[in-house]
């Protein structure tokens, strides 16, 4: 069970990074980006495809990253151009459309079969008391912590962070004060596109890499982000890692294997119940 | 009026687009010198969805194209219609009806995980026979109207496990099964046959895998905790890669006993980790090892048509070749009735250098003439499958 829990940390790290990225976007550009993982999938698929066509691997990776960033920025541009003042739900709905678009684009361009990835990182990192920790686990967990802590520092301690927070609180006032709103907003999209593409590139070779299962990582990541109510980066980080650990441990019991995919949903429900525990009837509705 | 017209126009465009997208194009082939009335043949295949087997029908198509280019059957070309069941029972049932209604005299080279189970009763009602290129579900091997060219995953399970326990001397084998449809009992039957013949038991059998399983880490961890020295699994290519990747990450350094579904050049080049060796019993003569002969004609045709060399391609090729041989023995018109009669009336099996046992349709209520496998493996550090035995191994009960 302990081994299962530790093994689950790798995918937990993936959830955590996507959750942190989703929380950032929810806070800074007012969108729950459901196509987050799909953007990474698409970028990663482009590089795997290029690598299979004998493009040198470093170049293929670079192009994949550029594509991931470009797709993300493009979705950001669409939202900024046509739905700047819309509600967060309307803006988020657009990302559901882009999720479906990216999945079907990958079907058309790369076929429906899982993509063949050569692992960038693979193998065992170290072993403690018979429990194996893989290199992917180490990388994912550290990356998750770096992204979460880095974002937190950037937002709280730097001028750009202050400007970003100003944009999210009062976009029009911020623009009037001469803050480059458009640039910074797209910068957030570019950053999140880059981060998820890197993550998917690392994690895809460790599993069967088909468009749907990679894109749907966003479901578990949403559950993790919900732990921090799409507001707190630290809780999104913890939520992601915790979810991976619980899923990994649960998979070790035959009785729980088949329901381990329910765990994100169960956690979401539990969280909502906990969150509203002090609400009186009328207000909670 | 105007809007109605543009609506119509839109509909036409949408329909055309849908037809292109759904790959409506069927059959046909290279320039044929046969211009007589075509002999219609069809196949039902998993071409899209979670597990796909496209090479069988591609190989059969190549055989027929070649046959037509050489004049067909006394000037009658073979028109081959390939249908996609999308791994979905409703679609499989629908395309089988299309295949039968388009005037097919037989089904040849089908490769699908569900075709036999979904459609065997319909084929019996329609009095049409199927020479399956890749039979997967148990009904391919246990019903009167279907005779596959391949060994199938159940006999292959027995062969792979027997080789592992008896030749490699593996004592603690764990099993991982992806169960589609009603295949569970058939796998269990094969495992039981192995147990009875060798006195071995699986240490653990986890059947919660699916063909969609993406992350194999939990399974690998479970196998590690069970302390197994080998893993037997029935996954297909992408799943095998997933399993080996997870095994590498978790340091699971064991022997892998797989089925023919993983036997392809592509897989051998793709995997970076093979533990103590990745073994399978090839259902047809191994094509990746130059020391083994028997595949020359097939390999040349596959190269000519640019078809991936896999066991599925061997099965589809053989199905088409056997069909042509039976076709050429028929006196009179080629109709569904005459083809059915000829296949059912077979008393002499067709020998092939590509299988360990000869193929026959015949009169029985069930068919499964291929009961041999050739042990092959990707050894650690290698990027190709090599033959690890110099002859076939046979399932228990095979007459040799």
HADDOCK unambig.tbl for C-alpha pairs under 7 A between the chains (distance, minus, plus):
assign (segid A and resid 3 and name CA) (segid B and resid 221 and name CA) 6.64 0.50 0.50
assign (segid A and resid 4 and name CA) (segid B and resid 218 and name CA) 6.16 0.50 0.50
assign (segid A and resid 4 and name CA) (segid B and resid 221 and name CA) 6.03 0.50 0.50
assign (segid A and resid 7 and name CA) (segid B and resid 217 and name CA) 6.71 0.50 0.50
assign (segid A and resid 112 and name CA) (segid B and resid 48 and name CA) 6.55 0.50 0.50
assign (segid A and resid 112 and name CA) (segid B and resid 49 and name CA) 6.79 0.50 0.50
assign (segid A and resid 114 and name CA) (segid B and resid 238 and name CA) 6.33 0.50 0.50
assign (segid A and resid 122 and name CA) (segid B and resid 249 and name CA) 5.88 0.50 0.50
assign (segid A and resid 123 and name CA) (segid B and resid 248 and name CA) 5.16 0.50 0.50
assign (segid A and resid 123 and name CA) (segid B and resid 249 and name CA) 4.18 0.50 0.50
assign (segid A and resid 123 and name CA) (segid B and resid 251 and name CA) 6.98 0.50 0.50
assign (segid A and resid 124 and name CA) (segid B and resid 249 and name CA) 5.12 0.50 0.50
assign (segid A and resid 124 and name CA) (segid B and resid 250 and name CA) 6.13 0.50 0.50
assign (segid A and resid 124 and name CA) (segid B and resid 251 and name CA) 6.01 0.50 0.50
assign (segid A and resid 132 and name CA) (segid B and resid 250 and name CA) 5.83 0.50 0.50
assign (segid A and resid 134 and name CA) (segid B and resid 249 and name CA) 5.06 0.50 0.50
assign (segid A and resid 134 and name CA) (segid B and resid 250 and name CA) 6.07 0.50 0.50
assign (segid A and resid 206 and name CA) (segid B and resid 242 and name CA) 6.16 0.50 0.50
assign (segid A and resid 206 and name CA) (segid B and resid 245 and name CA) 5.17 0.50 0.50
assign (segid A and resid 206 and name CA) (segid B and resid 246 and name CA) 5.78 0.50 0.50
assign (segid A and resid 207 and name CA) (segid B and resid 214 and name CA) 5.20 0.50 0.50
assign (segid A and resid 207 and name CA) (segid B and resid 215 and name CA) 4.74 0.50 0.50
assign (segid A and resid 207 and name CA) (segid B and resid 216 and name CA) 6.58 0.50 0.50
assign (segid A and resid 207 and name CA) (segid B and resid 242 and name CA) 4.50 0.50 0.50
assign (segid A and resid 207 and name CA) (segid B and resid 245 and name CA) 6.90 0.50 0.50
assign (segid A and resid 208 and name CA) (segid B and resid 214 and name CA) 4.45 0.50 0.50
assign (segid A and resid 208 and name CA) (segid B and resid 215 and name CA) 6.52 0.50 0.50
assign (segid A and resid 208 and name CA) (segid B and resid 238 and name CA) 5.82 0.50 0.50
assign (segid A and resid 208 and name CA) (segid B and resid 239 and name CA) 6.02 0.50 0.50
assign (segid A and resid 208 and name CA) (segid B and resid 242 and name CA) 4.93 0.50 0.50
assign (segid A and resid 209 and name CA) (segid B and resid 214 and name CA) 6.78 0.50 0.50
assign (segid A and resid 213 and name CA) (segid B and resid 214 and name CA) 6.64 0.50 0.50
assign (segid A and resid 248 and name CA) (segid B and resid 218 and name CA) 6.13 0.50 0.50
assign (segid A and resid 251 and name CA) (segid B and resid 218 and name CA) 5.80 0.50 0.50
assign (segid A and resid 252 and name CA) (segid B and resid 218 and name CA) 6.59 0.50 0.50
assign (segid A and resid 252 and name CA) (segid B and resid 222 and name CA) 6.12 0.50 0.50
assign (segid A and resid 258 and name CA) (segid B and resid 208 and name CA) 6.73 0.50 0.50
